[in-house]
Amino acid sequence: MENQFENRIDLTELSSRTQAIKTEIGKHIFGQQELIDLLLIALFANGHVLIEGAPGVAKTLTAKLLAHTLDVKFKRIQFTPDLMPGDIIGTSIFNAKTTDFEFKRGPLFANIILADEINRSPAKTQAALFEAMEEKQITVDGTTHQLDEPFMVLATQNPIEQEGTYRLPEAQLDRFLFKIKVDYPALEYETAMLQSIHEQSAVIDLNSIAKIMNHLNLNNLRKVVAKVVVENHLLSYMAQIVQATRKNPALYLGASPRASIAILNASKACACLQNRDFVTPDDIKYVTPAILRHRVQLTPEKEMEGIAVETIIQQLLDKIEVPR
C-alpha cells in the first residue's frame, strides 16, 4: 500500500527493482509473501537470514531464486556431518613450482552464500562462519582476507528431524538478522503451484531468472535505506522492546544490543518496501518477531508448559506503549 506523502528520498529505483524481484520469485514460489518480504528487507538492511521450516516448503528454492535475481557471485554449501572448516573457507596448498604455500579460496568467497541445512555440521564447522558473518573477513594461517561486498548468508534448517543435527550456538544465532519460519502454503496457493508445474511440465531453470540488480545497484540502494528518517521516540521504543526481553520472567536469555541495531536497520528497509522514507511503529512491530525469536530463550518452566517464544514476544509488544 503506497503512502500519500511526498518522500524526501527518491525511492523510485528501489521500488521498481523490488517489484521486479518479487515478480521473478513469484513465478515459482506461491503463498510465501512474508518470507519474500523479510528476505528483501534483510537484503537491503545488509543482514544474514536463517530460514527454518519442514522439508519441501521451498526454503532452499526461494533462497536460490533470490540469489539468481542478483548479478553477483553465488555459492551453495551443503552442510553435512563430515564438512570441515577448510571445505568452506579454503586451505593452503603447497606449490611445488614456487616451493611455497598458496591459499586456495573456498566457497565462502562469494557474495550470496546458501548454507543448506546448516545445523547438520558440527560446531567447529559452524564456527568457521563467525568471522565472515560479523566482520566480512576470513583469517587463515595468520593472514586476513577481506570478503567482497555484498556478503550475505542465507541458511536453512529443518526443525523436525533432530537426529544427526547440531544446535547452532547463541553467538552464531545472534549474527543472523532474521530467523524466518516457513509454514505450509494455503490451499489456493498449493493449487496454483500444482497448476503451474502441470502447465510447464519442466524442471525450474534457474538460468532463466532475470538479473534485477548487480552489486553496484545494491550498494547504492543500501545507502538510500540508511537515510530513512527515524524519530527519537521510535529509537526509544526499539530500545524499550529489547530491554523488556532482559526483564521478562518467562525468558532465561534476553536479546543483546545487536538486536536493537537489527530492529533499527530492518525497520528502515521495511519502510522503504512500503514506499516510505520514514519509519513507523508498524514497521518496528512487523520486523521484531523475526529478529527476537532466535535471540531469546524461554525458561525451562515455560518450555515445559509448551509456550511458544513468539507468544512471549507478542506479549512484550502488547505491553509496551506504542509512541504516536
Order of alpha helices (4+ residues) and beta strands (2+ residues): alpha-alpha-beta-alpha-beta-beta-alpha-beta-beta-beta-alpha-alpha-beta-beta-beta-alpha-beta-alpha-beta-alpha-alpha-beta-alpha-alpha-beta-alpha-alpha
